[in-house]
Amino acid sequence: MSTPIASAETSAEKLQQIDHIRMAVRQLCSKFGEEYWLDMDRTLGYPTDFVQELTKAGFLGVLIPEQYGGSGLGVLEAAAVMEEVCRSGAHAGVCHAQMYVMGSVLRHGTDDQKAAYLPKIANGELRLQSFGVTEPTTGSNTTSLKTVAKRDGDEYVINGQKVWISRIEHSDLMVLLARTMDRDKVTKKTDGLSAFIIDVKAAEGNGLEIRPIESMINHHSCELFFDDLRIPAENLLGQEGKGFKVILDGMNAERILIAAECVGDGRYFIEKATDYAKERVVFDRPIGQNQGVQFPIARAYTQVEAASLMVEKAANLFDSGLPCGAEANMAKMLASEASWQAGDTCMQTHGGFAFAKEYHIERKFRETRLYQIAPISTNLILSFVAEHVLDMPRSY
């Protein structure tokens, strides 16, 4: 059940490289202050210029091999990028999918697909920001999805519905999961699903309807309706009927990266709370002198640092090609809970001022809450650990 500690070690040289990456990301993010992100939140805007800057600097192409114009680095370095984005007060949800969705094309795409898409994703000519998986009636029960893709000569015809598909209005491509064989005809419930690369701009208005969803945070999520959308058969990603594996391969990277974002959020909240506790004077003394204020901040700090270690371990395992499903899931759960606790502590430390938008805390508070639910809920992570790590009976 356990993994040797040596497999999760990070060399001094790699740590130095990561420090340089962190510094560079921090410097880039400093050009987009918290007022910028407050304006994006108020107007439901998309930070196009910020995403372009990240792309131009090569940070969104960290995981793309050098032969395709990327940096050819690992998830550990990518996690450092996402953490620093969130720690700066920015919202990494506007662009993080580019990293892990790209992995599906890299691992399962044909040579032609990789040559056609990856260089353009690396240089920013194309954006691959959306994963079309979740449906209104199935939620996390992915193997029961109902969107269908039927082969018709040299094309597939797609019909169905997706929900909570983020950033699709700001993406050129989407990886879509659809059923290509009836569920009652497969021997394994994970069979019969296929992944496809969708040209979003070509599809919209020609069988694809996109409807934005008003939500608690500015996550640019939409509902999608497919009505006889025709796509070339060559857009199949991986083997027909084996699309669940295509999607699954990207999930560990996704969970590690989002865990890193939560660590960034947690450190953001702790820095805010600590600074305010030292500066805010009530009853002729800084409120940070009171243990009732000190202790929750110190506890939040401890929890975030512990989560950070699990993120590092999971990323090292992933980059070494070793099994990391349990570690990726645990990192995501621990980090999302730690960031939420840090956010709650930061709110409590600021008191009534925490609700004022000018302090920026309430926006980040809303944003970090999402990650106990998406892209996988805490309960499903606990079920995974119980079944696959502790060898307990399957609960569903």
C-alpha beads as a LAMMPS data file, in Angstrom:
LAMMPS data file: protein, C-alpha beads

396 atoms
395 bonds

1 atom types
1 bond types

-500.0 500.0 xlo xhi
-500.0 500.0 ylo yhi
-500.0 500.0 zlo zhi

Masses

1 110.0

Atoms # bond

1 1 1 0.000 0.000 0.000
2 1 1 2.894 2.362 0.632
3 1 1 5.426 3.805 -1.801
4 1 1 9.161 4.015 -1.017
5 1 1 10.113 7.481 0.171
6 1 1 12.996 7.555 -2.297
7 1 1 10.544 7.677 -5.183
8 1 1 9.199 11.004 -3.970
9 1 1 12.462 12.827 -3.386
10 1 1 13.294 16.047 -5.199
11 1 1 16.913 16.762 -6.091
12 1 1 18.605 19.987 -5.041
13 1 1 19.160 20.884 -8.699
14 1 1 15.484 20.437 -9.492
15 1 1 14.474 22.481 -6.455
16 1 1 16.705 25.306 -7.659
17 1 1 15.100 25.162 -11.097
18 1 1 11.651 25.265 -9.521
19 1 1 12.650 28.282 -7.442
20 1 1 13.600 30.098 -10.665
21 1 1 10.230 29.157 -12.176
22 1 1 8.401 30.430 -9.100
23 1 1 10.264 33.728 -9.203
24 1 1 9.510 34.229 -12.892
25 1 1 5.810 33.422 -12.474
26 1 1 5.617 35.742 -9.472
27 1 1 7.159 38.550 -11.503
28 1 1 4.713 38.023 -14.370
29 1 1 1.728 37.907 -12.027
30 1 1 2.810 41.155 -10.351
31 1 1 1.837 42.975 -13.553
32 1 1 -1.747 41.831 -12.992
33 1 1 -2.642 43.033 -9.519
34 1 1 -5.647 42.146 -7.440
35 1 1 -7.658 45.059 -8.831
36 1 1 -7.331 43.417 -12.236
37 1 1 -8.842 40.191 -10.882
38 1 1 -11.540 42.072 -8.993
39 1 1 -12.550 43.705 -12.263
40 1 1 -12.650 40.318 -14.002
41 1 1 -14.900 39.025 -11.227
42 1 1 -17.234 42.022 -11.331
43 1 1 -17.617 42.007 -15.101
44 1 1 -17.479 38.201 -15.560
45 1 1 -14.603 38.942 -17.907
46 1 1 -12.003 36.555 -19.240
47 1 1 -8.363 37.586 -18.598
48 1 1 -7.207 37.188 -22.187
49 1 1 -4.122 39.358 -21.764
50 1 1 -3.035 37.440 -18.653
51 1 1 -3.432 34.078 -20.390
52 1 1 -1.526 35.384 -23.402
53 1 1 1.328 36.528 -21.172
54 1 1 1.506 33.129 -19.458
55 1 1 1.506 31.401 -22.839
56 1 1 4.116 33.725 -24.342
57 1 1 6.398 33.128 -21.347
58 1 1 6.073 29.369 -21.907
59 1 1 4.360 28.595 -18.605
60 1 1 1.274 26.976 -20.139
61 1 1 3.515 24.826 -22.336
62 1 1 5.542 23.425 -19.465
63 1 1 4.352 19.852 -20.070
64 1 1 4.575 19.941 -23.881
65 1 1 7.740 18.185 -25.160
66 1 1 10.431 20.377 -26.649
67 1 1 9.988 18.789 -30.085
68 1 1 6.532 20.391 -30.182
69 1 1 7.643 23.793 -28.920
70 1 1 7.106 23.276 -25.197
71 1 1 9.470 23.160 -22.230
72 1 1 9.397 19.381 -21.774
73 1 1 9.255 19.647 -17.994
74 1 1 7.219 17.671 -15.486
75 1 1 4.108 17.965 -13.374
76 1 1 6.262 19.097 -10.442
77 1 1 7.278 22.221 -12.382
78 1 1 3.751 22.710 -13.702
79 1 1 2.441 22.523 -10.134
80 1 1 4.859 25.279 -9.116
81 1 1 3.454 27.489 -11.894
82 1 1 -0.154 26.960 -10.832
83 1 1 0.636 27.428 -7.150
84 1 1 2.340 30.771 -7.742
85 1 1 -0.511 31.998 -9.951
86 1 1 -2.982 31.385 -7.116
87 1 1 -0.643 32.668 -4.436
88 1 1 -0.458 35.987 -6.292
89 1 1 -4.211 36.477 -5.912
90 1 1 -5.006 35.398 -9.473
91 1 1 -7.470 32.716 -10.509
92 1 1 -5.668 29.778 -12.151
93 1 1 -8.991 28.223 -13.142
94 1 1 -9.009 30.465 -16.207
95 1 1 -6.184 28.504 -17.798
96 1 1 -5.142 25.386 -15.864
97 1 1 -6.959 22.944 -18.154
98 1 1 -4.547 23.713 -20.987
99 1 1 -1.908 21.745 -19.105
100 1 1 -3.757 18.538 -18.315
101 1 1 -6.118 18.348 -21.304
102 1 1 -3.086 18.634 -23.568
103 1 1 -1.786 15.441 -21.965
104 1 1 -4.617 13.445 -23.515
105 1 1 -3.469 14.485 -26.981
106 1 1 0.187 13.885 -26.126
107 1 1 -0.367 10.371 -24.768
108 1 1 -3.123 9.141 -27.068
109 1 1 -3.023 11.278 -30.193
110 1 1 -1.750 10.062 -33.547
111 1 1 1.495 11.498 -34.893
112 1 1 -0.567 13.696 -37.220
113 1 1 -2.756 14.963 -34.376
114 1 1 0.232 15.785 -32.178
115 1 1 2.013 17.555 -35.022
116 1 1 -1.118 19.502 -35.935
117 1 1 -2.120 20.650 -32.456
118 1 1 0.705 20.620 -29.927
119 1 1 2.999 23.258 -31.529
120 1 1 0.062 25.628 -31.931
121 1 1 -1.054 25.039 -28.337
122 1 1 2.498 25.727 -27.163
123 1 1 2.784 29.056 -29.013
124 1 1 -0.741 30.183 -28.195
125 1 1 -2.152 29.951 -31.710
126 1 1 -4.658 27.409 -30.413
127 1 1 -6.213 27.012 -26.973
128 1 1 -7.213 23.604 -25.649
129 1 1 -8.996 24.599 -22.467
130 1 1 -12.035 22.329 -22.171
131 1 1 -12.850 18.753 -21.190
132 1 1 -16.381 17.709 -22.215
133 1 1 -17.226 14.938 -19.749
134 1 1 -19.837 15.895 -17.103
135 1 1 -23.543 15.538 -17.902
136 1 1 -26.646 16.804 -16.056
137 1 1 -28.042 13.357 -15.233
138 1 1 -24.835 11.438 -14.528
139 1 1 -22.459 13.822 -12.732
140 1 1 -19.461 11.874 -11.430
141 1 1 -20.889 8.578 -12.747
142 1 1 -18.921 8.968 -15.968
143 1 1 -19.483 5.438 -17.257
144 1 1 -23.224 6.137 -17.434
145 1 1 -22.983 9.179 -19.694
146 1 1 -25.562 9.436 -22.451
147 1 1 -24.038 11.665 -25.115
148 1 1 -23.607 9.443 -28.175
149 1 1 -21.304 9.514 -31.199
150 1 1 -22.371 7.284 -34.104
151 1 1 -20.085 6.465 -37.008
152 1 1 -21.455 7.528 -40.380
153 1 1 -18.919 6.887 -43.115
154 1 1 -15.958 9.208 -42.629
155 1 1 -17.717 11.134 -39.852
156 1 1 -19.138 10.748 -36.371
157 1 1 -22.533 12.253 -35.564
158 1 1 -22.835 13.513 -31.988
159 1 1 -26.011 14.039 -29.975
160 1 1 -26.406 14.777 -26.290
161 1 1 -25.757 17.297 -23.553
162 1 1 -22.894 18.337 -21.270
163 1 1 -22.845 20.662 -18.275
164 1 1 -20.262 22.604 -16.241
165 1 1 -17.890 22.719 -19.202
166 1 1 -15.524 25.542 -18.358
167 1 1 -13.727 28.010 -20.639
168 1 1 -15.282 26.624 -23.827
169 1 1 -16.141 30.131 -25.003
170 1 1 -12.433 30.927 -24.787
171 1 1 -11.118 27.702 -26.285
172 1 1 -10.466 26.622 -29.854
173 1 1 -10.470 22.912 -29.087
174 1 1 -12.229 20.583 -26.677
175 1 1 -11.684 16.930 -25.781
176 1 1 -15.142 15.313 -25.676
177 1 1 -16.115 11.971 -24.168
178 1 1 -19.124 10.277 -25.813
179 1 1 -20.654 6.825 -26.013
180 1 1 -19.919 4.849 -29.199
181 1 1 -21.446 1.563 -28.007
182 1 1 -24.633 1.009 -26.038
183 1 1 -23.973 0.422 -22.355
184 1 1 -25.851 -2.892 -22.324
185 1 1 -23.551 -4.266 -25.046
186 1 1 -20.207 -3.807 -23.259
187 1 1 -18.618 -6.350 -20.933
188 1 1 -16.857 -3.695 -18.828
189 1 1 -18.720 -0.554 -17.894
190 1 1 -15.663 1.541 -18.769
191 1 1 -15.761 0.266 -22.380
192 1 1 -17.839 1.731 -25.177
193 1 1 -16.788 5.346 -24.543
194 1 1 -14.644 7.271 -27.007
195 1 1 -12.749 10.552 -26.890
196 1 1 -12.779 13.112 -29.676
197 1 1 -11.016 16.367 -30.487
198 1 1 -13.667 18.982 -31.254
199 1 1 -12.978 22.137 -33.249
200 1 1 -15.185 24.401 -31.141
201 1 1 -15.315 27.337 -33.543
202 1 1 -16.338 25.129 -36.460
203 1 1 -18.880 23.218 -34.375
204 1 1 -20.717 26.155 -32.802
205 1 1 -23.857 26.887 -34.781
206 1 1 -23.446 23.680 -36.773
207 1 1 -24.754 21.209 -34.227
208 1 1 -23.233 22.664 -31.076
209 1 1 -25.044 25.213 -28.914
210 1 1 -23.229 26.829 -25.980
211 1 1 -25.161 28.380 -23.080
212 1 1 -23.282 30.142 -20.261
213 1 1 -24.197 29.225 -16.671
214 1 1 -24.475 31.925 -14.021
215 1 1 -22.584 30.644 -11.006
216 1 1 -21.028 31.549 -7.693
217 1 1 -17.571 32.097 -9.179
218 1 1 -16.279 33.481 -12.463
219 1 1 -15.339 30.091 -13.910
220 1 1 -16.782 30.612 -17.412
221 1 1 -18.804 27.394 -17.222
222 1 1 -21.363 26.472 -19.833
223 1 1 -23.981 23.948 -20.796
224 1 1 -23.506 22.293 -24.189
225 1 1 -26.140 20.874 -26.512
226 1 1 -25.176 18.575 -29.387
227 1 1 -27.715 18.153 -32.176
228 1 1 -26.352 16.053 -35.055
229 1 1 -22.914 17.613 -34.811
230 1 1 -20.743 16.060 -37.508
231 1 1 -16.997 15.735 -37.010
232 1 1 -14.351 13.988 -39.106
233 1 1 -13.631 10.400 -38.068
234 1 1 -9.943 11.352 -37.868
235 1 1 -10.806 13.446 -34.797
236 1 1 -11.103 10.260 -32.738
237 1 1 -8.541 10.459 -29.931
238 1 1 -7.110 7.039 -29.090
239 1 1 -9.010 3.829 -29.784
240 1 1 -12.748 3.724 -30.316
241 1 1 -14.426 2.371 -27.205
242 1 1 -11.360 3.045 -25.032
243 1 1 -11.955 6.728 -24.361
244 1 1 -12.355 6.254 -20.626
245 1 1 -8.627 5.513 -20.414
246 1 1 -7.881 8.649 -22.454
247 1 1 -9.744 10.729 -19.897
248 1 1 -8.477 8.807 -16.876
249 1 1 -4.833 9.310 -17.835
250 1 1 -5.288 13.063 -17.522
251 1 1 -7.065 12.970 -14.184
252 1 1 -4.057 12.335 -11.966
253 1 1 -2.239 15.326 -13.462
254 1 1 -5.390 17.403 -13.108
255 1 1 -5.753 16.547 -9.414
256 1 1 -2.110 17.264 -8.661
257 1 1 -2.231 20.630 -10.411
258 1 1 -5.453 21.672 -8.702
259 1 1 -4.008 20.564 -5.360
260 1 1 -1.059 22.864 -6.065
261 1 1 -3.481 25.705 -6.782
262 1 1 -5.145 25.078 -3.427
263 1 1 -1.747 25.253 -1.734
264 1 1 -1.265 28.592 -3.478
265 1 1 -4.663 29.787 -2.266
266 1 1 -3.856 28.616 1.256
267 1 1 -0.568 30.505 1.312
268 1 1 -2.321 33.573 -0.063
269 1 1 -4.856 33.488 2.778
270 1 1 -2.223 32.872 5.451
271 1 1 -0.082 35.775 4.255
272 1 1 -3.128 38.057 4.209
273 1 1 -4.236 36.956 7.665
274 1 1 -0.757 37.230 9.174
275 1 1 -0.120 40.706 7.784
276 1 1 -3.504 41.974 8.933
277 1 1 -3.129 40.413 12.394
278 1 1 0.158 42.258 12.894
279 1 1 -1.178 45.581 11.633
280 1 1 -4.723 45.705 13.030
281 1 1 -4.782 47.304 16.493
282 1 1 -7.774 46.821 18.802
283 1 1 -7.765 47.544 22.539
284 1 1 -4.329 49.112 22.153
285 1 1 -2.619 45.952 20.881
286 1 1 -2.228 44.125 17.563
287 1 1 -4.895 41.454 17.296
288 1 1 -2.134 39.015 16.325
289 1 1 -0.854 39.211 19.887
290 1 1 -3.929 37.280 20.997
291 1 1 -3.617 33.512 20.913
292 1 1 -7.249 33.301 19.823
293 1 1 -6.103 34.920 16.558
294 1 1 -2.617 33.387 16.404
295 1 1 -3.531 29.762 16.847
296 1 1 -6.019 29.379 13.956
297 1 1 -3.524 30.996 11.568
298 1 1 -0.715 28.781 12.811
299 1 1 -2.937 25.692 12.435
300 1 1 -3.929 26.700 8.901
301 1 1 -0.269 27.203 8.029
302 1 1 0.586 23.742 9.331
303 1 1 -2.192 22.124 7.306
304 1 1 -1.188 23.894 4.080
305 1 1 2.463 22.918 4.505
306 1 1 1.500 19.281 5.071
307 1 1 -0.691 19.318 1.954
308 1 1 2.191 20.818 -0.008
309 1 1 4.360 17.829 0.836
310 1 1 1.714 15.438 -0.468
311 1 1 1.462 17.467 -3.693
312 1 1 5.229 17.214 -4.121
313 1 1 5.183 13.467 -3.499
314 1 1 2.354 12.888 -5.972
315 1 1 4.034 15.033 -8.638
316 1 1 7.348 13.215 -8.239
317 1 1 5.641 9.850 -8.561
318 1 1 3.771 11.027 -11.669
319 1 1 6.941 12.346 -13.285
320 1 1 8.757 9.090 -12.487
321 1 1 6.073 7.082 -14.258
322 1 1 5.096 5.349 -11.010
323 1 1 1.534 4.679 -9.787
324 1 1 0.217 7.821 -8.130
325 1 1 -3.582 7.563 -8.133
326 1 1 -3.868 7.446 -4.343
327 1 1 -1.333 10.223 -3.808
328 1 1 -2.921 12.474 -6.448
329 1 1 -6.339 12.023 -4.878
330 1 1 -5.094 12.531 -1.324
331 1 1 -3.123 15.624 -2.355
332 1 1 -6.224 17.122 -3.900
333 1 1 -8.380 16.362 -0.862
334 1 1 -5.879 17.565 1.739
335 1 1 -4.993 20.727 -0.185
336 1 1 -8.608 21.687 -0.927
337 1 1 -9.558 21.282 2.730
338 1 1 -6.451 23.153 3.909
339 1 1 -7.080 26.079 1.555
340 1 1 -10.705 26.299 2.659
341 1 1 -9.677 26.300 6.323
342 1 1 -7.039 28.949 5.612
343 1 1 -9.657 31.017 3.806
344 1 1 -12.095 30.711 6.698
345 1 1 -9.354 31.722 9.131
346 1 1 -8.454 34.695 6.972
347 1 1 -12.104 35.765 6.902
348 1 1 -12.360 35.450 10.670
349 1 1 -9.136 37.395 11.208
350 1 1 -10.367 40.303 9.092
351 1 1 -13.805 40.309 10.670
352 1 1 -16.324 42.491 8.866
353 1 1 -13.696 43.851 6.479
354 1 1 -13.369 40.375 4.941
355 1 1 -16.726 40.926 3.249
356 1 1 -15.577 44.122 1.544
357 1 1 -14.538 43.417 -2.034
358 1 1 -11.674 45.891 -1.784
359 1 1 -9.868 43.425 0.511
360 1 1 -10.127 40.732 -2.208
361 1 1 -10.572 37.928 0.319
362 1 1 -14.208 37.092 -0.376
363 1 1 -13.476 36.456 -4.076
364 1 1 -10.680 34.023 -3.305
365 1 1 -12.840 32.486 -0.564
366 1 1 -15.495 31.665 -3.164
367 1 1 -12.976 30.398 -5.681
368 1 1 -11.172 27.980 -3.384
369 1 1 -14.418 26.447 -2.081
370 1 1 -15.029 24.880 -5.472
371 1 1 -12.191 22.408 -5.146
372 1 1 -13.817 20.279 -2.472
373 1 1 -16.448 19.533 -5.117
374 1 1 -14.670 19.706 -8.473
375 1 1 -13.182 18.112 -10.432
376 1 1 -13.879 15.283 -7.977
377 1 1 -15.697 15.502 -4.665
378 1 1 -14.073 14.729 -1.340
379 1 1 -16.453 11.802 -0.782
380 1 1 -15.374 10.122 -4.007
381 1 1 -11.735 10.505 -2.987
382 1 1 -12.490 8.872 0.344
383 1 1 -14.253 6.036 -1.487
384 1 1 -11.206 5.599 -3.732
385 1 1 -8.812 5.429 -0.789
386 1 1 -11.072 3.046 1.115
387 1 1 -11.427 0.664 -1.813
388 1 1 -8.083 0.866 -3.634
389 1 1 -5.690 1.612 -0.780
390 1 1 -7.328 0.024 2.270
391 1 1 -8.887 -2.849 0.285
392 1 1 -12.353 -2.303 1.737
393 1 1 -15.555 -3.390 -0.063
394 1 1 -16.733 -1.166 -2.908
395 1 1 -19.457 1.160 -1.680
396 1 1 -21.095 1.963 -5.020

Bonds

1 1 1 2
2 1 2 3
3 1 3 4
4 1 4 5
5 1 5 6
6 1 6 7
7 1 7 8
8 1 8 9
9 1 9 10
10 1 10 11
11 1 11 12
12 1 12 13
13 1 13 14
14 1 14 15
15 1 15 16
16 1 16 17
17 1 17 18
18 1 18 19
19 1 19 20
20 1 20 21
21 1 21 22
22 1 22 23
23 1 23 24
24 1 24 25
25 1 25 26
26 1 26 27
27 1 27 28
28 1 28 29
29 1 29 30
30 1 30 31
31 1 31 32
32 1 32 33
33 1 33 34
34 1 34 35
35 1 35 36
36 1 36 37
37 1 37 38
38 1 38 39
39 1 39 40
40 1 40 41
41 1 41 42
42 1 42 43
43 1 43 44
44 1 44 45
45 1 45 46
46 1 46 47
47 1 47 48
48 1 48 49
49 1 49 50
50 1 50 51
51 1 51 52
52 1 52 53
53 1 53 54
54 1 54 55
55 1 55 56
56 1 56 57
57 1 57 58
58 1 58 59
59 1 59 60
60 1 60 61
61 1 61 62
62 1 62 63
63 1 63 64
64 1 64 65
65 1 65 66
66 1 66 67
67 1 67 68
68 1 68 69
69 1 69 70
70 1 70 71
71 1 71 72
72 1 72 73
73 1 73 74
74 1 74 75
75 1 75 76
76 1 76 77
77 1 77 78
78 1 78 79
79 1 79 80
80 1 80 81
81 1 81 82
82 1 82 83
83 1 83 84
84 1 84 85
85 1 85 86
86 1 86 87
87 1 87 88
88 1 88 89
89 1 89 90
90 1 90 91
91 1 91 92
92 1 92 93
93 1 93 94
94 1 94 95
95 1 95 96
96 1 96 97
97 1 97 98
98 1 98 99
99 1 99 100
100 1 100 101
101 1 101 102
102 1 102 103
103 1 103 104
104 1 104 105
105 1 105 106
106 1 106 107
107 1 107 108
108 1 108 109
109 1 109 110
110 1 110 111
111 1 111 112
112 1 112 113
113 1 113 114
114 1 114 115
115 1 115 116
116 1 116 117
117 1 117 118
118 1 118 119
119 1 119 120
120 1 120 121
121 1 121 122
122 1 122 123
123 1 123 124
124 1 124 125
125 1 125 126
126 1 126 127
127 1 127 128
128 1 128 129
129 1 129 130
130 1 130 131
131 1 131 132
132 1 132 133
133 1 133 134
134 1 134 135
135 1 135 136
136 1 136 137
137 1 137 138
138 1 138 139
139 1 139 140
140 1 140 141
141 1 141 142
142 1 142 143
143 1 143 144
144 1 144 145
145 1 145 146
146 1 146 147
147 1 147 148
148 1 148 149
149 1 149 150
150 1 150 151
151 1 151 152
152 1 152 153
153 1 153 154
154 1 154 155
155 1 155 156
156 1 156 157
157 1 157 158
158 1 158 159
159 1 159 160
160 1 160 161
161 1 161 162
162 1 162 163
163 1 163 164
164 1 164 165
165 1 165 166
166 1 166 167
167 1 167 168
168 1 168 169
169 1 169 170
170 1 170 171
171 1 171 172
172 1 172 173
173 1 173 174
174 1 174 175
175 1 175 176
176 1 176 177
177 1 177 178
178 1 178 179
179 1 179 180
180 1 180 181
181 1 181 182
182 1 182 183
183 1 183 184
184 1 184 185
185 1 185 186
186 1 186 187
187 1 187 188
188 1 188 189
189 1 189 190
190 1 190 191
191 1 191 192
192 1 192 193
193 1 193 194
194 1 194 195
195 1 195 196
196 1 196 197
197 1 197 198
198 1 198 199
199 1 199 200
200 1 200 201
201 1 201 202
202 1 202 203
203 1 203 204
204 1 204 205
205 1 205 206
206 1 206 207
207 1 207 208
208 1 208 209
209 1 209 210
210 1 210 211
211 1 211 212
212 1 212 213
213 1 213 214
214 1 214 215
215 1 215 216
216 1 216 217
217 1 217 218
218 1 218 219
219 1 219 220
220 1 220 221
221 1 221 222
222 1 222 223
223 1 223 224
224 1 224 225
225 1 225 226
226 1 226 227
227 1 227 228
228 1 228 229
229 1 229 230
230 1 230 231
231 1 231 232
232 1 232 233
233 1 233 234
234 1 234 235
235 1 235 236
236 1 236 237
237 1 237 238
238 1 238 239
239 1 239 240
240 1 240 241
241 1 241 242
242 1 242 243
243 1 243 244
244 1 244 245
245 1 245 246
246 1 246 247
247 1 247 248
248 1 248 249
249 1 249 250
250 1 250 251
251 1 251 252
252 1 252 253
253 1 253 254
254 1 254 255
255 1 255 256
256 1 256 257
257 1 257 258
258 1 258 259
259 1 259 260
260 1 260 261
261 1 261 262
262 1 262 263
263 1 263 264
264 1 264 265
265 1 265 266
266 1 266 267
267 1 267 268
268 1 268 269
269 1 269 270
270 1 270 271
271 1 271 272
272 1 272 273
273 1 273 274
274 1 274 275
275 1 275 276
276 1 276 277
277 1 277 278
278 1 278 279
279 1 279 280
280 1 280 281
281 1 281 282
282 1 282 283
283 1 283 284
284 1 284 285
285 1 285 286
286 1 286 287
287 1 287 288
288 1 288 289
289 1 289 290
290 1 290 291
291 1 291 292
292 1 292 293
293 1 293 294
294 1 294 295
295 1 295 296
296 1 296 297
297 1 297 298
298 1 298 299
299 1 299 300
300 1 300 301
301 1 301 302
302 1 302 303
303 1 303 304
304 1 304 305
305 1 305 306
306 1 306 307
307 1 307 308
308 1 308 309
309 1 309 310
310 1 310 311
311 1 311 312
312 1 312 313
313 1 313 314
314 1 314 315
315 1 315 316
316 1 316 317
317 1 317 318
318 1 318 319
319 1 319 320
320 1 320 321
321 1 321 322
322 1 322 323
323 1 323 324
324 1 324 325
325 1 325 326
326 1 326 327
327 1 327 328
328 1 328 329
329 1 329 330
330 1 330 331
331 1 331 332
332 1 332 333
333 1 333 334
334 1 334 335
335 1 335 336
336 1 336 337
337 1 337 338
338 1 338 339
339 1 339 340
340 1 340 341
341 1 341 342
342 1 342 343
343 1 343 344
344 1 344 345
345 1 345 346
346 1 346 347
347 1 347 348
348 1 348 349
349 1 349 350
350 1 350 351
351 1 351 352
352 1 352 353
353 1 353 354
354 1 354 355
355 1 355 356
356 1 356 357
357 1 357 358
358 1 358 359
359 1 359 360
360 1 360 361
361 1 361 362
362 1 362 363
363 1 363 364
364 1 364 365
365 1 365 366
366 1 366 367
367 1 367 368
368 1 368 369
369 1 369 370
370 1 370 371
371 1 371 372
372 1 372 373
373 1 373 374
374 1 374 375
375 1 375 376
376 1 376 377
377 1 377 378
378 1 378 379
379 1 379 380
380 1 380 381
381 1 381 382
382 1 382 383
383 1 383 384
384 1 384 385
385 1 385 386
386 1 386 387
387 1 387 388
388 1 388 389
389 1 389 390
390 1 390 391
391 1 391 392
392 1 392 393
393 1 393 394
394 1 394 395
395 1 395 396
